[in-house]
Amino acid sequence: MLQLPQQRAKQLALLALAAFFVAAGVNHFLTPDFYVGIMPPYLPAHLELVYLSGFFEVLGGVAVLVPGVRALAGWGLILLLLAVYPANLHMALHPELFPEVPTFALYARLPLQFVVIAWAYWATRPGVPIAARPL
């Protein structure tokens, strides 16, 4: 049976986080050309890195639902988000390479990445048991 935190907000945040990363990871396998196209040219093995990041997104998305590894999975997703940040930065610095994406969206993704990092951190931290909370 799925064990979720007691707080309703954390339950929803955790389930949404899992769904987000599983969907994003699966998408790496369904549309790898998109992800290959946004990778900075200085990185090697573009297709392999797309598949690798997709695998770890799915793994992290599933692992956040397992209480025994939830916190570790959260840290793994945070590291993954930091690892893929150069692709977002590359897109923002070279908007002419991505004419189909509005420029404001390319720049909006940069701080949004840190919002997702905060989400992953908060949702995967152990909750304080109700009995231990101050009144």
Secondary structure as UniProt FT lines:
FT   HELIX           8..30
FT   HELIX           32..37
FT   TURN            41..42
FT   HELIX           46..63
FT   TURN            64..65
FT   HELIX           67..69
FT   HELIX           70..93
FT   HELIX           95..97
FT   TURN            99..100
FT   HELIX           103..124
FT   HELIX           130..132
//
